[in-house]
Amino acid sequence: MRSERDVAALSANSSRKATLIGVAAGAIGVGLAFFFLRILPQLDPGNIPRLNEASLDLRVLLFTVGVSLLTSVLTGILPALAVSRINLTDFLATTGSRSVAGAHTRVQSTLIVVESALVVVLLAGAGLLIRSYINVESVDTGFSPATVSMNIGLDTRYGEPQQRIAFFRGLFARFQALPGVQAVGAINDLPLSNSEDLKLFMVDGYPNEKNQLAESRWITPQYFSAMNITLVAGRSFSDEEYSSDAHTVIINRSFARKYFANRNPIGGRVNSDDHHIQWSTVVGVIGDVRHSSLEEDPVPQIYFPDTGFQGGYIAVRSTLPPRSLAAAIRTTLHAIDPNLAAGDIRTMGELESLASAQRRFQTSLLTVFAAIALFLALVGLYGLMAYSVSRRTREVGIRMALGAQRTDVMLLVLSKAALLLALGLVSGLVASWFATRAMQAFLFGVGRHDPMTILSVCALLAVSGLIAAIIPARRAASVDPMQALRTE
């Protein structure tokens, strides 16, 4: 009877210990949550609403604490129940606690397989997003990332069109005279500036559809040079075309490919007048420019010569560092009119970075979660292998006494770890096959079943898992057979 009371006391003690560990872990988790909520706004890409207001909601906190306590109680009660159901006579008649250890090991093995499967799903998702982010960063934007851009708005003192035109002509001349400046141009809608202008058009000799739309741009001289946009065919606008209504246009490669297929676009005619009266002649074709998004294919674009720039975006290409050029631009603008200021002085590379910021944010978060899951899975695998080795010390001693080599013992332990990893990998690959369907809309330039990503995930988990199992395996191989035979 006393032995049964001791078993019950042992069960209760085990449950209390598990609960205390769970409560301590939950407290640490809440502290880490507060810490990361202070860091998270620093990673704000700029287009996530109210991210700086993120905080631990009381309901979410209570739910998390409840789950932590429930998990702790369950992990303490289940082993305690297993111990409390032991028949002491049968238990003492067998060799120690092998029956309990066997059941405990089976539960742990199942958890390791489930953990590994979840790690595969998370790593596969993170890998696909990383590949997509790399593809976004390496996309050809069609312009130079070193070009400095800005937007200068004039106040009511420049109310007349001629005043605005004269101001910007003088400003361009002053910018052009700055040391290191190679080209100064302007456009009504700058790429990646979230500004857009669409225009109805028709193409001579093409089966036009109703309400055809193309992105339209008005540019000043040297704009293509300032942005380092490639002219692939024809010529740029001449000085005469900027000073008069010459009815000429320049189109991009996507426009030429779609509307002038199998014919020369140079000399072709495009009607972009709202009343479809005046035709314009195509004099040049430029390379495609990513305007609205880095992840959207370039669409047809039409460029018109701006005969009198009155406001918009200015692009400057210079050999000076961007910060030095920005300081010189502000000084020049202040010298012309102290009441004016240049807004959003940025390089086009910075605009590219802003355009990919949300994807970078999502990829970073999922990568962190996947890394945490991988770490937990490896810790669990290491714990299981270490526990298994400690329970099989006598068996290992017998094997070594019968002639087993240390390498045989290591392979015995590693083979079990490899089996668990293999089951987890197979289960995870099956789960990820369906889970990545939900990510299809977030991928760019990579398929949801990308072989390179899947193979990399499998290799990472396999290598990391086996490394985690090596320490217990080496410990098992270093067991002294004589001492192991005395162990019960």
C-alpha positions as CSV (number, residue, x, y, z in Angstrom):
1,M,0.0,0.0,0.0
2,R,2.8,2.4,0.8
3,S,4.4,1.7,-2.5
4,E,1.2,2.6,-4.3
5,R,1.0,5.9,-2.3
6,D,4.6,6.5,-3.3
7,V,3.7,6.0,-7.0
8,A,0.7,8.4,-6.7
9,A,3.0,11.0,-5.0
10,L,5.5,10.6,-7.8
11,S,2.8,11.2,-10.3
12,A,1.6,14.3,-8.6
13,N,5.1,15.6,-8.3
14,S,5.7,15.0,-12.0
15,S,2.5,16.9,-12.9
16,R,3.4,19.8,-10.7
17,K,6.9,20.0,-12.1
18,A,5.6,20.0,-15.7
19,T,3.1,22.8,-14.8
20,L,5.8,24.9,-13.2
21,I,8.1,24.5,-16.3
22,G,5.1,25.4,-18.5
23,V,4.3,28.5,-16.5
24,A,7.9,29.6,-16.5
25,A,8.1,29.0,-20.3
26,G,4.9,30.9,-20.8
27,A,6.2,33.9,-18.8
28,I,9.4,33.9,-20.9
29,G,7.3,33.7,-24.0
30,V,5.2,36.7,-23.0
31,G,8.4,38.7,-22.2
32,L,9.8,37.8,-25.6
33,A,6.5,38.9,-27.2
34,F,6.7,42.3,-25.6
35,F,10.4,42.6,-26.7
36,F,9.7,41.7,-30.3
37,L,6.7,44.0,-30.5
38,R,9.1,46.8,-29.8
39,I,11.3,45.7,-32.6
40,L,8.6,44.9,-35.2
41,P,7.7,48.6,-36.0
42,Q,11.4,49.1,-36.9
43,L,10.9,46.6,-39.7
44,D,7.8,48.4,-41.0
45,P,7.9,48.5,-44.8
46,G,5.7,51.5,-44.8
47,N,2.5,50.1,-46.2
48,I,1.2,48.0,-43.3
49,P,-1.6,49.9,-41.6
50,R,-1.2,50.7,-37.9
51,L,1.8,48.4,-37.4
52,N,3.3,50.8,-34.9
53,E,0.1,50.4,-32.8
54,A,0.6,46.7,-32.5
55,S,0.4,45.5,-28.9
56,L,-0.5,42.4,-26.8
57,D,-4.3,42.2,-26.7
58,L,-5.6,41.0,-23.3
59,R,-7.7,38.3,-24.9
60,V,-4.8,37.0,-27.0
61,L,-2.6,37.1,-23.9
62,L,-5.1,35.2,-21.8
63,F,-5.6,32.6,-24.6
64,T,-1.8,32.1,-24.9
65,V,-1.5,31.7,-21.1
66,G,-4.4,29.2,-21.1
67,V,-2.9,27.2,-23.9
68,S,0.5,27.2,-22.1
69,L,-1.1,25.9,-18.9
70,L,-3.2,23.3,-20.7
71,T,-0.2,22.0,-22.5
72,S,1.9,21.8,-19.4
73,V,-0.8,20.0,-17.5
74,L,-1.3,17.5,-20.3
75,T,2.4,16.8,-20.6
76,G,2.6,16.3,-16.8
77,I,-0.6,14.2,-16.5
78,L,-0.1,11.7,-19.3
79,P,3.3,10.3,-18.0
80,A,1.9,10.5,-14.4
81,L,-1.2,8.4,-15.5
82,A,1.1,5.9,-17.2
83,V,3.1,5.5,-14.0
84,S,0.0,5.3,-11.7
85,R,-1.4,2.4,-13.8
86,I,1.7,0.3,-13.2
87,N,1.2,-3.1,-11.6
88,L,4.0,-3.2,-9.1
89,T,4.3,-7.0,-9.0
90,D,4.6,-7.2,-12.8
91,F,6.8,-4.1,-12.9
92,L,9.3,-5.6,-10.5
93,A,9.2,-9.0,-12.3
94,T,10.4,-7.3,-15.5
95,T,13.6,-5.5,-16.0
96,G,13.0,-2.1,-14.5
97,S,10.9,0.6,-16.2
98,R,11.2,-0.6,-19.8
99,S,7.4,-0.8,-20.3
100,V,6.9,2.8,-19.3
101,A,10.0,3.9,-21.2
102,G,8.8,2.2,-24.3
103,A,5.4,4.0,-24.3
104,H,7.1,7.3,-23.5
105,T,9.5,6.9,-26.3
106,R,6.7,6.1,-28.8
107,V,4.9,9.3,-27.9
108,Q,8.1,11.3,-28.2
109,S,8.9,9.7,-31.6
110,T,5.5,10.6,-32.8
111,L,6.0,14.2,-31.7
112,I,9.3,14.4,-33.4
113,V,7.8,13.2,-36.7
114,V,5.0,15.8,-36.4
115,E,7.5,18.5,-35.6
116,S,9.7,17.6,-38.5
117,A,6.7,17.6,-40.8
118,L,5.7,21.1,-39.7
119,V,9.3,22.3,-40.1
120,V,9.3,21.0,-43.7
121,V,6.1,23.0,-44.4
122,L,7.5,26.2,-42.9
123,L,10.9,25.8,-44.5
124,A,9.3,25.1,-47.9
125,G,7.2,28.3,-47.6
126,A,10.1,30.4,-46.4
127,G,12.3,29.0,-49.1
128,L,9.8,29.8,-51.8
129,L,9.4,33.3,-50.5
130,I,13.1,33.8,-50.3
131,R,13.5,32.6,-53.9
132,S,10.7,35.0,-54.9
133,Y,12.3,37.9,-53.1
134,I,15.6,37.2,-54.8
135,N,13.8,37.2,-58.2
136,V,12.1,40.5,-57.4
137,E,15.5,42.1,-56.4
138,S,17.1,40.9,-59.6
139,V,14.4,42.0,-62.0
140,D,15.4,44.4,-64.8
141,T,13.6,47.6,-63.9
142,G,14.7,49.4,-67.1
143,F,16.3,52.3,-65.4
144,S,19.4,53.2,-63.3
145,P,19.1,52.7,-59.5
146,A,21.7,55.5,-59.0
147,T,19.6,58.2,-60.6
148,V,18.3,60.8,-58.0
149,S,14.7,61.8,-58.2
150,M,12.6,64.5,-56.5
151,N,9.2,66.2,-56.7
152,I,9.1,70.0,-56.5
153,G,5.7,71.6,-56.0
154,L,5.2,75.3,-56.7
155,D,2.9,77.5,-54.6
156,T,0.3,80.0,-55.6
157,R,3.0,82.6,-56.4
158,Y,3.6,80.7,-59.6
159,G,0.0,80.7,-60.7
160,E,0.5,81.4,-64.4
161,P,1.7,78.6,-66.8
162,Q,4.5,80.8,-68.2
163,Q,5.8,81.4,-64.7
164,R,6.0,77.7,-63.9
165,I,7.6,76.9,-67.3
166,A,10.2,79.7,-66.8
167,F,11.0,78.6,-63.2
168,F,11.7,74.9,-64.2
169,R,13.8,75.9,-67.2
170,G,15.9,78.0,-65.0
171,L,16.1,75.3,-62.4
172,F,17.1,72.6,-64.9
173,A,19.9,74.9,-66.1
174,R,21.2,75.4,-62.5
175,F,21.1,71.7,-61.8
176,Q,22.9,71.0,-65.1
177,A,25.7,73.4,-64.0
178,L,26.3,71.5,-60.7
179,P,29.6,69.6,-60.6
180,G,29.3,66.0,-61.7
181,V,25.8,66.3,-63.1
182,Q,25.5,64.4,-66.4
183,A,21.8,64.8,-67.3
184,V,18.7,66.4,-65.9
185,G,15.2,65.4,-67.1
186,A,11.6,65.4,-65.9
187,I,8.4,63.4,-66.3
188,N,4.9,63.7,-65.1
189,D,4.7,60.2,-63.6
190,L,7.9,58.7,-62.2
191,P,8.4,54.9,-62.2
192,L,7.5,53.3,-58.8
193,S,6.1,56.6,-57.5
194,N,2.5,55.3,-57.2
195,S,1.4,57.8,-59.9
196,E,-0.4,56.8,-63.0
197,D,-1.8,58.3,-66.2
198,L,-3.7,56.2,-68.8
199,K,-4.8,57.2,-72.2
200,L,-7.1,55.9,-74.9
201,F,-5.3,55.1,-78.2
202,M,-5.6,53.4,-81.6
203,V,-2.9,52.0,-83.8
204,D,-3.0,52.3,-87.6
205,G,-3.1,48.8,-89.2
206,Y,-4.0,47.0,-86.0
207,P,-7.4,45.4,-85.2
208,N,-8.1,47.9,-82.4
209,E,-10.6,47.1,-79.6
210,K,-12.9,49.5,-77.8
211,N,-11.4,51.5,-74.9
212,Q,-7.8,50.4,-75.5
213,L,-5.6,51.9,-72.7
214,A,-1.9,52.5,-72.5
215,E,0.3,54.3,-69.9
216,S,1.1,57.7,-71.1
217,R,4.1,59.9,-70.1
218,W,5.2,63.4,-70.9
219,I,8.9,63.9,-70.7
220,T,11.5,66.7,-71.1
221,P,14.8,66.5,-73.0
222,Q,17.4,64.3,-71.4
223,Y,14.9,62.3,-69.4
224,F,15.9,59.0,-71.0
225,S,19.6,59.9,-70.4
226,A,19.0,60.9,-66.8
227,M,17.2,57.6,-66.1
228,N,19.6,55.6,-68.3
229,I,16.7,54.1,-70.2
230,T,17.9,52.3,-73.3
231,L,16.8,53.4,-76.8
232,V,16.4,50.1,-78.7
233,A,15.2,51.5,-82.1
234,G,14.7,54.8,-83.8
235,R,15.7,58.1,-82.2
236,S,14.8,60.4,-79.3
237,F,12.8,63.5,-79.6
238,S,14.5,66.4,-81.3
239,D,14.7,69.9,-79.9
240,E,12.2,71.1,-82.5
241,E,9.7,68.5,-81.3
242,Y,10.0,69.8,-77.7
243,S,9.3,73.4,-78.9
244,S,6.3,72.7,-81.2
245,D,3.4,70.4,-81.6
246,A,5.1,67.9,-83.9
247,H,2.8,64.9,-83.2
248,T,5.5,62.4,-82.6
249,V,5.6,59.7,-79.9
250,I,8.1,57.1,-78.5
251,I,6.8,53.7,-77.4
252,N,8.2,51.0,-75.2
253,R,9.2,47.5,-76.4
254,S,6.0,45.9,-75.0
255,F,3.9,48.3,-77.0
256,A,5.8,47.5,-80.2
257,R,5.7,43.8,-79.6
258,K,1.9,43.8,-79.2
259,Y,0.7,46.4,-81.6
260,F,3.4,46.3,-84.3
261,A,4.0,42.5,-84.4
262,N,5.9,41.4,-87.5
263,R,6.3,44.9,-88.8
264,N,8.6,47.9,-88.1
265,P,7.1,50.2,-85.5
266,I,9.3,53.2,-86.6
267,G,7.1,55.3,-88.8
268,G,4.0,53.7,-87.6
269,R,1.0,55.8,-86.6
270,V,-0.7,56.0,-83.2
271,N,-3.8,58.0,-82.5
272,S,-3.8,59.0,-78.8
273,D,-6.2,62.0,-79.2
274,D,-9.3,61.7,-77.1
275,H,-11.4,62.5,-80.1
276,H,-9.4,60.2,-82.4
277,I,-8.6,63.0,-84.9
278,Q,-4.9,63.5,-84.8
279,W,-2.4,60.8,-85.6
280,S,1.2,60.8,-84.2
281,T,4.2,59.1,-85.8
282,V,6.4,56.7,-83.8
283,V,10.0,57.9,-84.0
284,G,11.6,55.6,-81.3
285,V,11.3,52.5,-79.2
286,I,12.8,52.3,-75.7
287,G,13.3,49.3,-73.4
288,D,10.6,48.2,-71.0
289,V,10.4,50.1,-67.7
290,R,8.7,48.6,-64.5
291,H,6.4,51.5,-63.6
292,S,3.7,50.3,-61.2
293,S,5.3,47.4,-59.6
294,L,8.5,45.3,-59.7
295,E,6.4,42.1,-59.9
296,E,4.1,43.1,-62.8
297,D,5.1,42.7,-66.4
298,P,5.7,45.9,-68.2
299,V,2.6,47.2,-70.0
300,P,2.4,49.2,-73.2
301,Q,3.6,52.8,-72.7
302,I,3.5,55.9,-74.9
303,Y,5.9,58.9,-74.4
304,F,5.1,62.4,-75.6
305,P,7.5,65.4,-75.7
306,D,6.6,67.9,-73.0
307,T,6.6,71.3,-74.7
308,G,6.4,73.2,-71.4
309,F,7.1,71.4,-68.1
310,Q,5.1,72.9,-65.3
311,G,5.5,70.4,-62.5
312,G,6.2,66.7,-61.7
313,Y,9.2,64.5,-61.1
314,I,12.7,65.5,-61.8
315,A,15.5,63.0,-62.4
316,V,19.2,63.8,-62.1
317,R,22.1,61.5,-63.1
318,S,25.4,62.5,-61.6
319,T,28.8,61.1,-60.6
320,L,28.5,62.6,-57.1
321,P,27.3,60.4,-54.2
322,P,23.5,60.7,-53.7
323,R,23.8,62.5,-50.3
324,S,26.2,65.1,-51.8
325,L,24.0,65.6,-54.8
326,A,20.8,65.9,-52.6
327,A,22.6,68.6,-50.5
328,A,23.6,70.5,-53.6
329,I,20.1,70.3,-55.0
330,R,18.6,71.8,-51.8
331,T,21.2,74.5,-51.7
332,T,20.5,75.4,-55.4
333,L,16.7,75.4,-54.8
334,H,17.1,77.6,-51.7
335,A,19.2,80.1,-53.7
336,I,16.5,80.4,-56.4
337,D,13.5,80.6,-53.9
338,P,14.0,80.2,-50.1
339,N,10.3,79.4,-49.7
340,L,10.4,76.2,-51.9
341,A,11.6,72.8,-50.9
342,A,12.2,69.6,-52.8
343,G,10.2,66.7,-51.6
344,D,11.2,63.0,-51.6
345,I,14.7,63.3,-52.8
346,R,15.6,59.6,-53.3
347,T,17.6,57.4,-55.6
348,M,15.7,55.1,-57.8
349,G,17.3,52.3,-55.9
350,E,15.6,53.5,-52.8
351,L,12.3,53.5,-54.6
352,E,13.0,49.9,-55.7
353,S,13.7,49.0,-52.1
354,L,10.4,50.5,-51.0
355,A,8.5,48.7,-53.8
356,S,9.8,45.4,-52.5
357,A,9.6,46.2,-48.7
358,Q,6.3,44.4,-48.1
359,R,7.6,41.2,-49.6
360,R,10.9,41.6,-47.7
361,F,8.9,42.0,-44.5
362,Q,6.7,38.9,-45.1
363,T,9.8,36.8,-46.1
364,S,11.7,37.9,-43.0
365,L,8.9,36.9,-40.6
366,L,8.3,33.5,-42.2
367,T,12.0,32.8,-42.2
368,V,12.3,33.6,-38.5
369,F,9.3,31.4,-37.7
370,A,10.8,28.5,-39.8
371,A,14.2,28.9,-38.1
372,I,12.5,28.8,-34.6
373,A,10.5,25.7,-35.7
374,L,13.7,24.0,-37.0
375,F,15.5,24.8,-33.7
376,L,12.7,23.3,-31.6
377,A,12.6,20.2,-33.8
378,L,16.3,19.7,-33.4
379,V,16.2,20.2,-29.6
380,G,13.3,17.6,-29.5
381,L,15.3,15.2,-31.6
382,Y,18.4,15.6,-29.5
383,G,16.4,15.1,-26.3
384,L,14.7,12.0,-27.7
385,M,18.0,10.5,-28.8
386,A,19.7,11.3,-25.5
387,Y,16.7,9.8,-23.5
388,S,16.8,6.7,-25.7
389,V,20.5,6.2,-25.2
390,S,20.1,6.5,-21.4
391,R,17.3,3.9,-21.4
392,R,19.3,1.5,-23.5
393,T,22.6,1.7,-21.7
394,R,22.5,-2.0,-20.6
395,E,21.5,-3.1,-24.2
396,V,24.5,-1.1,-25.6
397,G,26.8,-2.7,-23.0
398,I,25.6,-6.2,-24.0
399,R,26.1,-5.5,-27.7
400,M,29.6,-4.2,-27.1
401,A,30.4,-7.1,-24.8
402,L,29.3,-9.5,-27.7
403,G,31.7,-7.8,-30.1
404,A,29.8,-4.8,-31.5
405,Q,32.1,-1.9,-32.5
406,R,31.7,1.7,-31.5
407,T,30.7,2.6,-35.1
408,D,28.0,-0.1,-35.0
409,V,26.6,1.5,-31.8
410,M,26.7,5.0,-33.4
411,L,24.9,3.7,-36.5
412,L,22.3,2.1,-34.3
413,V,21.4,5.4,-32.7
414,L,21.7,7.4,-35.9
415,S,19.6,5.0,-37.9
416,K,16.7,5.6,-35.5
417,A,17.1,9.4,-35.9
418,A,17.3,9.0,-39.6
419,L,14.1,6.9,-39.6
420,L,12.2,9.6,-37.6
421,L,13.6,12.3,-39.9
422,A,12.6,10.4,-43.0
423,L,9.0,9.9,-41.7
424,G,8.9,13.6,-40.9
425,L,10.2,14.6,-44.3
426,V,7.8,12.4,-46.2
427,S,4.8,13.7,-44.1
428,G,6.0,17.2,-44.5
429,L,6.5,17.0,-48.2
430,V,2.9,15.7,-48.6
431,A,1.6,18.5,-46.4
432,S,3.6,21.1,-48.2
433,W,2.3,19.9,-51.5
434,F,-1.1,21.1,-50.5
435,A,0.0,24.0,-48.2
436,T,1.9,25.8,-50.9
437,R,-1.2,26.2,-53.0
438,A,-2.3,29.0,-50.7
439,M,1.0,30.7,-51.4
440,Q,0.7,30.7,-55.2
441,A,-0.4,34.3,-55.4
442,F,2.6,35.4,-53.3
443,L,5.3,33.8,-55.5
444,F,7.2,35.5,-58.2
445,G,9.3,33.7,-60.8
446,V,9.2,30.4,-59.0
447,G,6.7,27.5,-59.0
448,R,5.0,26.3,-55.8
449,H,6.7,22.9,-56.2
450,D,10.1,24.3,-57.1
451,P,12.5,21.3,-57.0
452,M,15.5,23.3,-55.9
453,T,13.7,24.7,-52.9
454,I,12.2,21.3,-51.9
455,L,15.6,19.5,-52.2
456,S,17.3,22.3,-50.2
457,V,14.7,22.0,-47.4
458,C,15.1,18.2,-47.3
459,A,18.9,18.5,-47.2
460,L,18.8,21.2,-44.5
461,L,16.5,19.2,-42.2
462,A,18.4,15.9,-42.8
463,V,21.8,17.4,-42.1
464,S,20.7,19.4,-39.1
465,G,18.8,16.5,-37.6
466,L,21.7,14.1,-38.0
467,I,24.1,16.6,-36.5
468,A,21.7,16.9,-33.5
469,A,21.8,13.1,-33.1
470,I,25.5,12.8,-33.3
471,I,26.1,13.9,-29.7
472,P,23.9,11.2,-28.2
473,A,25.3,8.7,-30.7
474,R,28.9,9.4,-29.6
475,R,27.9,9.2,-26.0
476,A,26.4,5.7,-26.6
477,A,29.5,4.6,-28.4
478,S,31.7,5.7,-25.5
479,V,29.9,3.6,-22.9
480,D,32.1,1.2,-20.9
481,P,30.6,-2.3,-21.4
482,M,31.5,-3.4,-17.8
483,Q,29.7,-0.4,-16.2
484,A,26.8,-0.7,-18.6
485,L,26.2,-4.3,-17.6
486,R,25.9,-3.3,-14.0
487,T,23.3,-0.7,-14.9
488,E,19.6,-1.5,-14.5
